[in-house]
Amino acid sequence: MNMKKNAFTLIELLVVIMIIGTISAIGFISYLVVKGKAQDTVRKHDLNTLTTALEVYFQKNGRYVSGSDNCLEEAILSLELSGYISGNIPNDPKRHNAYCYKSNTNGSLYTLEATLDGGSTYTISSRDK
């Protein structure tokens, strides 16, 4: 009686499971990196949108939206700029009130900041123009 079994050994199954797990881990890490870069791109676009609205506000009012040396909540800024932005007010894709707006006391200069994934800061300033 020559009976041959066609089955996998336990070691073969463990090797296959380890290979699939490794490929899945690499894919998941790549997904997180791409997701973070996409969210950073959204943040940069939002600051550019706010910059455009601030410049239009400046053209009509002769000054930028009032602020202080401390960061204003984006809700305050959005109330001032609601008529100058078409569509939704920019909002950080991950955190609430993550954008920072500062202006000097006479409204001639401003700085917009967003904290990117990874901890770095993206800044747009009226001085940069």
N, C-alpha and C positions, 0 to 999 in steps of 0.2 A: 504494500500500500504506500504509494508515493503521493502524499497529499501536500501540496504547496500552498501556504497561506499568503495572500496578497494583502498585507497590512503594514502600517507605518509603525516604527518603533517609537518609544517614548522620547528618545533623544532627538529623532527626526522632527517630531511634533514640537518639542521645545525650541529647536533651532528655528523652525519656521515662525513660531510665535515671537521669538526674539527679533527676527528680521522685520516682521510686520510692526512690532512695537517701536523699533528704531526708526523706521520710515515714517510712522505716524507722529513720533515726537519731533522729527525734523520738519515735517509738514506743519505741525501746530506752531512751532517756534517761528517759522517763516511767515505764517499767517499773522501772528502777533506783531512782527516787525512791519509788515505791509500795512496792517491796520493802524499802527502808530504813525507811520508816515502819512497815511491818508488823513488822519485827524489833524496832523500838523499842517497839512496843505489847506484844510478847511479853516483852521485858525488864521493862517496867513491871509487867506482870501477874505475872511471876515474883517481883519484889521485894515485891509486895503479898501473894503467897502465903507468902513467907518471913516477912513481917511478922506475918501471922496465926499462923503456927507459933511464932514467937518470943513472941508474946503468950500463947499457950496454955502454952508452956514456962514463961513467967514466972509464970502463975497457979498452976502445979503446983509450981514449985521456988523461988519467991520471988526469983528473979534471972534475968537473961538469960544466954544461953550465954556461957561465958568467952571472952574475946578479948584483944586488946592494941591498942596504938595503930597497929600495922601491920596491913595487910589479911591476913586469914586466907584460905586457899584455901577455895573453896566445898565441897571434899570434906570438910574438917574440920567445917564447919558442917553439912553434910548428914548426917554421922554422928551428930551431936548431935540433929538434928531429924528423923531418919528415922522415929521413931514418932509424930511430930506432923504429918506431911504425908501425905495419902493420894495414892497414885499415884506418879508419877515425881518425883524431886528436880528442882527447876528448874535449867535449864542454859542458858547463853547460846546463842542460835541460830547464832552465827557464830564465837565465840572460846571457848576453854577457859579456865576460871577468870577470867572477866571480871567477876564480881560480887565486891564487896568488903564484908566485914563487920568492923566494929570495935566493941569495947565497952570501957567503963572497967573498972578493976581490981576493983571490987566488984560488977559485973554489974547496975548500976542503970540504965545508959544504953547505947544502941547506935546505930549508924549503918550503913545498908545503901546501897551505891552501885553503879550500873551505868553503864558508858560507852556512850553512844548513838552511832549513826552520825552523823557530822559532828563528833564530838569532845566534845560537851557531856556533862555528868554528871547523872544522875537520882539524887536522894538521898532516902531516907526515914530519919527519925530518931525515936527514942523521945521526944525533946523536942517533936516536932511534934504529939504527941497531947494 
